[in-house]
Amino acid sequence: MDTWTRIERGGFYPKAVQRALRRALGAAEPLATLCQVDTGFDRGSVFRHLTIASLTDRAIVQLHVDEMDGGSATIATAVHRVGDIAGYSTMEVYTDPENASGLSEMTIALDLKGARRLELEPARCDDPNCMADHGLTGTSFPDDMTFRISAAADGQDALDEAMVFVDHLARLMGTRSE
């Protein structure tokens, strides 16, 4: 299924999403696109979210759409050059790993170098009775863009599209030839 049909079928403000994506892509046509609709809960309300990653020969466009109170929506767009992708990782779930068949799920994480996430916690010493402030210790992680695609939840066509996306990504990053 092509990008525009996938967005239309998703039914999440398709006209606004298509307009934002076309503006970000310019004259380029997507090689492959991932679309993921999620539901979030906030203070007793239910909100939908849509995340899109659309890959061209030169760039990857990231769109995130949030449903807001009162029927409005926000669309955040980021465009990254393919050469700026720090890396990607996949996790594949097979129902028949012995024969490398039955791919039922794939998780794709892209490190776009755009942001990092910090996890901080109080530093401690070995003395269990110590009350001193030892500052903080922490770890920095890339703020990856992550997609989880499941044949059961998203459909086999969405899983097939995810495999095509990874194939194009591998080719563009030089780890796979045509």
N, CA, C and O of each residue as an XYZ file, in Angstrom:
712
protein
N       0.850     -1.169      0.000
C       0.000      0.000      0.000
C       0.900      1.239      0.000
O       1.902      1.278      0.715
N       0.551      2.238     -0.790
C       1.402      3.424     -0.828
C       1.156      4.313      0.398
O       0.191      4.124      1.139
N       2.042      5.269      0.586
C       2.009      6.151      1.753
C       0.674      6.863      1.897
O       0.106      6.914      2.987
N       0.178      7.409      0.802
C      -1.021      8.249      0.852
C      -2.261      7.411      1.160
O      -3.151      7.860      1.882
N      -2.320      6.206      0.621
C      -3.427      5.296      0.923
C      -3.362      4.847      2.379
O      -4.393      4.757      3.047
N      -2.159      4.566      2.875
C      -1.985      4.154      4.272
C      -2.485      5.261      5.205
O      -3.183      4.978      6.178
N      -2.134      6.509      4.917
C      -2.576      7.629      5.757
C      -4.091      7.772      5.690
O      -4.749      7.961      6.713
N      -4.639      7.682      4.486
C      -6.094      7.786      4.310
C      -6.809      6.674      5.070
O      -7.799      6.926      5.757
N      -6.319      5.467      4.949
C      -6.945      4.320      5.610
C      -6.849      4.439      7.135
O      -7.744      3.984      7.847
N      -5.765      5.050      7.640
C      -5.616      5.232      9.083
C      -6.703      6.102      9.677
O      -7.049      5.945     10.848
N      -7.256      7.027      8.883
C      -8.392      7.820      9.304
C      -8.127      8.840     10.390
O      -9.070      9.335     11.007
N      -6.882      9.166     10.638
C      -6.528     10.105     11.707
C      -6.152     11.441     11.068
O      -4.984     11.679     10.760
N      -7.138     12.308     10.872
C      -6.965     13.604     10.217
C      -6.145     13.464      8.929
O      -5.125     14.136      8.779
N      -6.573     12.602      7.997
C      -5.734     12.299      6.834
C      -5.402     13.506      5.962
O      -4.290     13.591      5.442
N      -6.335     14.439      5.789
C      -6.041     15.599      4.935
C      -4.936     16.459      5.541
O      -4.024     16.890      4.836
N      -5.015     16.707      6.840
C      -3.990     17.524      7.503
C      -2.645     16.801      7.522
O      -1.602     17.424      7.325
N      -2.667     15.490      7.757
C      -1.426     14.707      7.796
C      -0.777     14.667      6.415
O       0.433     14.860      6.291
N      -1.575     14.418      5.378
C      -1.028     14.388      4.019
C      -0.452     15.745      3.629
O       0.601     15.816      2.996
N      -1.135     16.812      4.003
C      -0.636     18.158      3.680
C       0.712     18.416      4.362
O       1.645     18.910      3.730
N       0.810     18.084      5.642
C       2.066     18.296      6.375
C       3.192     17.445      5.792
O       4.320     17.919      5.657
N       2.893     16.194      5.447
C       3.927     15.320      4.897
C       4.358     15.786      3.513
O       5.552     15.790      3.211
N       3.409     16.178      2.664
C       3.775     16.673      1.324
C       4.647     17.929      1.426
O       5.599     18.091      0.662
N       4.322     18.808      2.364
C       5.124     20.019      2.552
C       6.551     19.656      2.963
O       7.510     20.241      2.460
N       6.690     18.706      3.863
C       8.021     18.310      4.341
C       8.811     17.563      3.270
O      10.030     17.711      3.186
N       8.131     16.767      2.454
C       8.816     15.998      1.410
C       9.222     16.855      0.218
O      10.157     16.504     -0.501
N       8.537     17.968     -0.002
C       8.817     18.766     -1.192
C       8.450     17.961     -2.429
O       7.352     17.413     -2.520
N       9.368     17.893     -3.373
C       9.115     17.164     -4.622
C       9.422     15.671     -4.502
O       9.116     14.906     -5.417
N      10.015     15.254     -3.401
C      10.412     13.846     -3.248
C       9.197     12.963     -2.980
O       8.238     13.376     -2.328
N       9.262     11.756     -3.492
C       8.240     10.749     -3.197
C       8.824      9.752     -2.198
O      10.001      9.404     -2.291
N       8.023      9.295     -1.255
C       8.525      8.341     -0.266
C       8.896      7.001     -0.895
O       8.187      6.482     -1.757
N      10.026      6.455     -0.442
C      10.395      5.084     -0.801
C       9.608      4.094      0.044
O       9.166      3.050     -0.437
N       9.446      4.444      1.306
C       8.734      3.599      2.264
C       8.283      4.470      3.429
O       8.908      5.483      3.744
N       7.195      4.064      4.059
C       6.637      4.833      5.165
C       6.117      3.889      6.241
O       5.524      2.850      5.949
N       6.352      4.273      7.484
C       5.768      3.582      8.635
C       4.725      4.502      9.258
O       4.976      5.694      9.435
N       3.571      3.965      9.588
C       2.510      4.722     10.257
C       2.060      3.940     11.477
O       1.810      2.737     11.395
N       1.957      4.617     12.599
C       1.535      3.939     13.826
C       0.561      4.831     14.584
O       0.898      5.954     14.960
N      -0.643      4.326     14.803
C      -1.645      5.031     15.598
C      -1.641      4.415     16.989
O      -1.715      3.195     17.140
N      -1.554      5.268     18.005
C      -1.575      4.824     19.397
C      -2.655      5.592     20.142
O      -3.106      6.646     19.696
N      -3.054      5.060     21.258
C      -4.026      5.716     22.120
C      -3.357      6.034     23.444
O      -2.643      5.204     24.007
N      -3.593      7.244     23.940
C      -3.039      7.663     25.226
C      -4.153      8.084     26.168
O      -5.252      8.433     25.737
N      -3.856      8.048     27.442
C      -4.826      8.426     28.461
C      -4.211      9.537     29.301
O      -3.063      9.436     29.734
N      -4.990     10.607     29.532
C      -4.489     11.731     30.313
C      -5.638     12.326     31.118
O      -6.602     12.839     30.550
N      -5.532     12.256     32.428
C      -6.528     12.828     33.341
C      -7.964     12.447     32.969
O      -8.850     13.300     32.918
N      -8.173     11.177     32.715
C      -9.516     10.690     32.429
C      -9.957     10.852     30.988
O     -11.070     10.457     30.641
N      -9.120     11.418     30.148
C      -9.455     11.589     28.736
C      -8.659     10.612     27.893
O      -7.576     10.172     28.276
N      -9.213     10.285     26.745
C      -8.553      9.395     25.801
C      -8.144     10.222     24.588
O      -8.952     10.964     24.030
N      -6.872     10.086     24.183
C      -6.356     10.822     23.039
C      -5.653      9.869     22.089
O      -5.034      8.892     22.511
N      -5.758     10.164     20.809
C      -5.028      9.382     19.810
C      -3.745     10.114     19.431
O      -3.661     11.340     19.502
N      -2.758      9.335     19.031
C      -1.484      9.858     18.548
C      -1.155      9.121     17.256
O      -1.448      7.933     17.124
N      -0.555      9.812     16.316
C      -0.095      9.189     15.081
C       1.369      9.546     14.897
O       1.739     10.716     14.991
N       2.199      8.553     14.638
C       3.607      8.784     14.334
C       3.881      8.212     12.956
O       3.486      7.090     12.640
N       4.569      9.006     12.140
C       4.906      8.601     10.776
C       6.397      8.802     10.568
O       6.963      9.809     10.992
N       7.023      7.844      9.917
C       8.398      7.989      9.423
C       8.336      7.700      7.934
O       7.956      6.605      7.518
N       8.713      8.689      7.134
C       8.665      8.541      5.682
C      10.074      8.729      5.142
O      10.719      9.748      5.390
N      10.539      7.738      4.403
C      11.927      7.676      3.950
C      12.021      7.996      2.464
O      11.281      7.440      1.654
N      12.945      8.905      2.108
C      13.275      9.176      0.711
C      14.750      8.841      0.515
O      15.423      8.413      1.452
N      15.247      9.035     -0.693
C      16.669      8.779     -0.944
C      17.579      9.720     -0.163
O      18.744      9.400      0.072
N      17.060     10.878      0.240
C      17.911     11.877      0.883
C      17.528     12.230      2.311
O      18.334     12.799      3.048
N      16.304     11.898      2.708
C      15.843     12.357      4.025
C      14.864     11.365      4.640
O      14.302     10.495      3.974
N      14.692     11.542      5.939
C      13.614     10.841      6.640
C      12.771     11.920      7.313
O      13.287     12.777      8.030
N      11.472     11.861      7.070
C      10.542     12.835      7.630
C       9.791     12.161      8.767
O       9.242     11.069      8.615
N       9.779     12.829      9.894
C       9.097     12.333     11.087
C       7.930     13.268     11.383
O       8.123     14.473     11.544
N       6.740     12.724     11.455
C       5.555     13.484     11.836
C       4.980     12.864     13.094
O       4.924     11.641     13.227
N       4.555     13.710     14.013
C       3.842     13.221     15.192
C       2.592     14.076     15.343
O       2.673     15.300     15.439
N       1.444     13.425     15.362
C       0.158     14.100     15.449
C      -0.471     13.763     16.791
O      -0.582     12.594     17.163
N      -0.881     14.798     17.512
C      -1.566     14.622     18.793
C      -2.973     15.174     18.685
O      -3.175     16.306     18.245
N      -3.939     14.374     19.086
C      -5.319     14.819     19.174
C      -5.454     15.655     20.443
O      -4.988     15.249     21.507
N      -6.088     16.814     20.334
C      -6.209     17.730     21.466
C      -7.666     17.845     21.898
O      -8.572     17.369     21.215
N      -7.871     18.487     23.045
C      -9.233     18.763     23.505
C      -9.960     19.623     22.479
O      -9.343     20.428     21.781
N     -11.246     19.450     22.395
C     -12.055     20.303     21.538
C     -11.965     19.982     20.059
O     -12.441     20.763     19.235
N     -11.373     18.863     19.702
C     -11.324     18.463     18.299
C     -10.156     19.007     17.507
O     -10.075     18.765     16.303
N      -9.252     19.729     18.137
C      -8.079     20.233     17.408
C      -6.959     19.197     17.454
O      -7.057     18.179     18.140
N      -5.906     19.478     16.716
C      -4.756     18.566     16.679
C      -3.488     19.371     16.461
O      -3.520     20.451     15.871
N      -2.378     18.841     16.937
C      -1.069     19.423     16.639
C      -0.297     18.430     15.781
O      -0.389     17.217     15.967
N       0.464     18.971     14.840
C       1.311     18.142     13.987
C       2.727     18.686     14.086
O       3.004     19.805     13.656
N       3.614     17.889     14.654
C       5.030     18.253     14.758
C       5.779     17.512     13.658
O       5.598     16.309     13.467
N       6.623     18.246     12.936
C       7.358     17.676     11.809
C       8.847     17.893     12.004
O       9.277     18.983     12.380
N       9.630     16.861     11.750
C      11.093     16.968     11.764
C      11.616     16.292     10.503
O      11.161     15.210     10.130
N      12.574     16.941      9.854
C      13.200     16.385      8.656
C      14.678     16.176      8.963
O      15.370     17.100      9.389
N      15.152     14.960      8.744
C      16.545     14.602      9.004
C      17.166     14.087      7.713
O      16.545     13.307      6.992
N      18.385     14.518      7.420
C      19.096     13.956      6.271
C      19.419     12.497      6.561
O      19.715     12.131      7.699
N      19.361     11.667      5.522
C      19.668     10.245      5.698
C      21.068     10.073      6.286
O      21.287      9.197      7.122
N      22.010     10.904      5.854
C      23.374     10.811      6.357
C      23.507     11.130      7.835
O      24.524     10.810      8.451
N      22.488     11.757      8.411
C      22.522     12.095      9.832
C      21.922     11.015     10.723
O      21.925     11.152     11.946
N      21.410      9.948     10.126
C      20.885      8.851     10.938
C      22.078      8.150     11.581
O      22.959      7.644     10.886
N      22.098      8.124     12.902
C      23.232      7.522     13.615
C      23.198      6.004     13.525
O      24.242      5.354     13.575
N      22.028      5.449     13.394
C      21.906      4.000     13.307
C      20.467      3.581     13.480
O      19.590      4.396     13.766
N      20.247      2.311     13.304
C      18.920      1.753     13.536
C      19.087      0.347     14.088
O      20.128     -0.288     13.916
N      18.052     -0.118     14.746
C      18.062     -1.495     15.237
C      16.688     -2.098     14.998
O      15.679     -1.395     14.943
N      16.675     -3.411     14.857
C      15.415     -4.123     14.681
C      15.366     -5.302     15.638
O      16.395     -5.850     16.035
N      14.165     -5.671     15.993
C      13.933     -6.915     16.713
C      12.791     -7.608     15.989
O      11.718     -7.033     15.806
N      13.029     -8.844     15.580
C      12.042     -9.592     14.817
C      11.579    -10.795     15.624
O      12.382    -11.481     16.257
N      10.283    -11.042     15.595
C       9.693    -12.176     16.298
C       9.212    -13.179     15.254
O       8.386    -12.859     14.400
N       9.744    -14.399     15.338
C       9.385    -15.465     14.399
C       8.598    -16.552     15.116
O       8.925    -16.931     16.240
N       7.555    -17.051     14.452
C       6.803    -18.183     14.998
C       7.475    -19.504     14.647
O       7.254    -20.512     15.317
N       8.303    -19.501     13.587
C       9.027    -20.708     13.175
C      10.494    -20.338     12.923
O      10.930    -20.301     11.772
N      11.255    -20.064     13.986
C      12.632    -19.611     13.802
C      13.540    -20.666     13.176
O      14.528    -20.325     12.526
N      13.219    -21.923     13.365
C      14.035    -22.999     12.797
C      14.136    -22.868     11.282
O      15.176    -23.159     10.690
N      13.042    -22.425     10.662
C      13.004    -22.282      9.208
C      13.025    -20.819      8.771
O      12.792    -20.517      7.601
N      13.302    -19.912      9.705
C      13.326    -18.469      9.435
C      12.046    -18.026      8.743
O      12.080    -17.226      7.808
N      10.921    -18.546      9.206
C       9.642    -18.147      8.625
C       8.671    -17.801      9.745
O       8.916    -18.061     10.923
N       7.579    -17.214      9.333
C       6.571    -16.846     10.314
C       6.894    -15.566     11.054
O       6.643    -15.465     12.254
N       7.457    -14.566     10.345
C       7.693    -13.274     10.991
C       6.343    -12.709     11.414
O       5.479    -12.462     10.573
N       6.162    -12.507     12.704
C       4.876    -12.051     13.218
C       4.928    -10.637     13.779
O       3.892    -10.002     13.971
N       6.131    -10.149     14.039
C       6.257     -8.837     14.673
C       7.647     -8.283     14.413
O       8.622     -9.029     14.323
N       7.726     -6.955     14.295
C       9.016     -6.302     14.122
C       9.008     -4.982     14.890
O       8.045     -4.220     14.818
N      10.080     -4.722     15.618
C      10.284     -3.432     16.260
C      11.472     -2.776     15.585
O      12.528     -3.387     15.422
N      11.285     -1.520     15.193
C      12.328     -0.751     14.511
C      12.605      0.488     15.349
O      11.680      1.229     15.681
N      13.862      0.720     15.692
C      14.262      1.917     16.434
C      15.290      2.670     15.603
O      16.278      2.093     15.150
N      15.051      3.962     15.408
C      15.943      4.822     14.638
C      16.571      5.851     15.562
O      15.860      6.541     16.293
N      17.889      5.962     15.539
C      18.599      6.996     16.296
C      18.839      8.155     15.342
O      19.717      8.093     14.481
N      18.052      9.212     15.502
C      18.121     10.360     14.599
C      19.018     11.477     15.122
O      19.061     12.554     14.528
N      19.714     11.249     16.191
C      20.669     12.202     16.776
C      20.046     13.551     17.119
O      20.772     14.507     17.394
N      18.733     13.649     17.109
C      18.099     14.938     17.348
C      17.991     15.296     18.815
O      18.027     16.474     19.170
N      17.862     14.306     19.666
C      17.678     14.565     21.094
C      18.201     13.376     21.885
O      18.379     12.278     21.358
N      18.438     13.629     23.149
C      18.866     12.554     24.052
C      17.974     12.598     25.281
O      17.420     13.641     25.627
N      17.845     11.466     25.926
C      17.035     11.325     27.126
C      17.981     11.017     28.286
O      18.865     10.170     28.162
N      17.796     11.696     29.399
C      18.622     11.466     30.584
C      17.806     10.788     31.668
O      16.669     11.175     31.938
N      18.391      9.783     32.281
C      17.797      9.160     33.460
C      18.745      9.426     34.616
O      19.873      8.933     34.634
N      18.275     10.213     35.588
C      19.095     10.607     36.734
C      18.573      9.955     38.004
O      17.375      9.716     38.158
N      19.499      9.676     38.905
C      19.134      9.161     40.226
C      20.179      9.646     41.223
O      21.310      9.952     40.843
N      19.802      9.716     42.499
C      20.764     10.162     43.510
C      21.958      9.205     43.586
O      21.796      7.985     43.572
N      23.151      9.781     43.667
C      24.366      8.966     43.844
C      24.437      8.531     45.305
O      24.038      9.269     46.205
N      24.940      7.347     45.521
C      25.029      6.804     46.882
C      26.444      6.301     47.146
O      27.194      5.966     46.229
N      26.778      6.262     48.433
C      28.054      5.657     48.808
C      27.777      4.302     49.463
O      26.621      3.908     49.612
N      28.815      3.606     49.843
C      28.671      2.258     50.408
C      28.225      2.250     51.871
O      27.875      1.196     52.402
N      28.234      3.410     52.525
C      27.857      3.490     53.942
C      26.333      3.589     54.056
O      25.760      4.604     53.658
N      25.661      2.561     54.591
C      24.194      2.588     54.679
C      23.665      3.673     55.620
O      22.488      4.022     55.538
N      24.497      4.210     56.503
C      24.068      5.247     57.440
C      24.393      6.651     56.951
O      24.070      7.626     57.629
N      25.013      6.771     55.814
C      25.433      8.073     55.291
C      24.217      8.897     54.873
O      23.330      8.398     54.181
N      24.181     10.149     55.292
C      23.092     11.061     54.958
C      23.573     12.184     54.041
O      22.815     13.107     53.743
N      24.813     12.115     53.598
C      25.382     13.185     52.775
C      24.771     13.178     51.374
O      24.334     12.146     50.864
N      24.758     14.357     50.778
C      24.315     14.498     49.385
C      25.513     14.210     48.489
O      26.486     14.963     48.485
N      25.443     13.135     47.741
C      26.541     12.751     46.854
C      26.288     13.172     45.407
O      26.973     12.716     44.492
N      25.314     14.030     45.211
C      25.012     14.496     43.860
C      24.139     13.495     43.108
O      23.396     12.711     43.698
N      24.257     13.555     41.811
C      23.447     12.696     40.954
C      24.334     11.862     40.051
O      25.461     12.246     39.738
N      23.827     10.747     39.647
C      24.466      9.929     38.629
C      23.402      9.675     37.563
O      22.208      9.665     37.861
N      23.831      9.475     36.350
C      22.825      9.286     35.313
C      23.369      8.627     34.074
O      24.569      8.398     33.922
N      22.446      8.334     33.204
C      22.770      7.718     31.930
C      22.065      8.492     30.834
O      20.918      8.909     30.993
N      22.753      8.682     29.726
C      22.198      9.382     28.577
C      21.892      8.371     27.475
O      22.737      7.548     27.121
N      20.675      8.443     26.938
C      20.248      7.535     25.875
C      19.795      8.354     24.673
O      19.256      9.448     24.843
N      20.005      7.845     23.463
C      19.422      8.535     22.310
C      17.901      8.452     22.401
O      17.354      7.429     22.814
N      17.226      9.521     22.018
C      15.770      9.532     22.018
C      15.309      8.964     20.683
O      14.982      9.704     19.755
N      15.289      7.655     20.602
C      14.977      6.956     19.364
C      13.522      7.163     18.951
O      12.647      7.423     19.777
N      13.299      7.041     17.657
C      11.949      6.933     17.129
C      11.705      5.435     16.970
O      12.422      4.763     16.229
N      10.707      4.918     17.653
C      10.498      3.473     17.692
C       9.112      3.111     17.175
O       8.116      3.755     17.505
N       9.077      2.078     16.367
C       7.827      1.535     15.840
C       7.768      0.055     16.166
O       8.756     -0.664     16.012
N       6.615     -0.396     16.616
C       6.372     -1.833     16.811
C       5.221     -2.211     15.901
O       4.106     -1.711     16.051
N       5.496     -3.095     14.960
C       4.503     -3.506     13.982
C       4.239     -4.990     14.168
O       5.162     -5.804     14.175
N       2.976     -5.327     14.317
C       2.572     -6.707     14.554
C       1.542     -7.111     13.505
O       0.602     -6.365     13.231
N       1.720     -8.286     12.924
C       0.746     -8.780     11.950
C      -0.627     -8.916     12.596
O      -1.638     -8.612     11.963
N      -0.676     -9.366     13.837
C      -1.955     -9.563     14.522
C      -2.674     -8.242     14.786
O      -3.891     -8.159     14.624
N      -1.936     -7.212     15.190
C      -2.559     -5.939     15.547
C      -2.678     -4.981     14.371
O      -3.680     -4.278     14.245
N      -1.667     -4.945     13.509
C      -1.603     -3.943     12.444
C      -1.916     -4.501     11.062
O      -2.193     -3.741     10.134
N      -1.874     -5.816     10.920
C      -2.117     -6.446      9.628
C      -0.819     -6.868      8.964
O       0.229     -6.256      9.171
N      -0.902     -7.917      8.167
C       0.276     -8.421      7.467
C       0.833     -7.387      6.498
O       2.047     -7.309      6.307
N      -0.049     -6.586      5.879
C       0.434     -5.574      4.940
C       1.313     -4.542      5.639
O       2.312     -4.102      5.070
N       0.960     -4.148      6.863
C       1.785     -3.197      7.614
C       3.134     -3.815      7.970
O       4.156     -3.128      7.939
N       3.148     -5.096      8.307
C       4.405     -5.780      8.608
C       5.269     -5.891      7.353
O       6.485     -5.709      7.421
N       4.654     -6.186      6.217
C       5.394     -6.226      4.950
C       6.000     -4.862      4.634
O       7.141     -4.781      4.178
N       5.242     -3.785      4.876
C       5.741     -2.427      4.651
C       6.917     -2.116      5.577
O       7.853     -1.424      5.175
N       6.877     -2.613      6.796
C       7.986     -2.407      7.733
C       9.254     -3.078      7.221
O      10.343     -2.517      7.336
N       9.121     -4.280      6.656
C      10.292     -4.966      6.097
C      10.857     -4.191      4.911
O      12.075     -4.097      4.760
N       9.993     -3.637      4.072
C      10.440     -2.814      2.940
C      11.158     -1.568      3.458
O      12.184     -1.169      2.906
N      10.625     -0.955      4.512
C      11.248      0.227      5.110
C      12.672     -0.094      5.564
O      13.604      0.659      5.280
N      12.835     -1.210      6.267
C      14.164     -1.608      6.758
C      15.099     -1.921      5.589
O      16.280     -1.581      5.641
N      14.593     -2.557      4.550
C      15.426     -2.845      3.375
C      15.945     -1.555      2.743
O      17.126     -1.463      2.408
N      15.069     -0.553      2.575
C      15.497      0.739      2.019
C      16.476      1.436      2.962
O      17.466      2.015      2.514
N      16.209      1.383      4.243
C      17.088      2.010      5.226
C      18.477      1.382      5.188
O      19.481      2.094      5.219
N      18.541      0.069      5.121
C      19.830     -0.627      5.052
C      20.590     -0.232      3.789
O      21.802     -0.021      3.830
N      19.884     -0.132      2.677
C      20.533      0.271      1.422
C      21.070      1.700      1.528
O      22.203      1.967      1.128
N      20.269      2.611      2.060
C      20.688      4.007      2.163
C      21.848      4.201      3.134
O      22.650      5.121      2.974
N      21.936      3.340      4.133
C      23.021      3.454      5.105
C      24.250      2.662      4.678
O      25.260      2.644      5.381
N      24.161      2.008      3.525
C      25.330      1.331      2.971
C      25.581     -0.056      3.494
O      26.657     -0.611      3.269
N      24.619     -0.639      4.187
C      24.823     -1.994      4.699
C      24.213     -3.049      3.792
O      24.308     -4.247      4.060
N      23.583     -2.590      2.712
C      22.938     -3.526      1.799
C      22.968     -2.931      0.398
O      22.746     -1.733      0.229
N      23.238     -3.753     -0.602
C      23.232     -3.272     -1.982
C      21.859     -3.510     -2.589
O      21.010     -4.181     -2.003
N      21.661     -2.951     -3.768
C      20.372     -3.086     -4.473
C      19.981     -4.512     -4.672
O      18.928     -4.789     -5.246
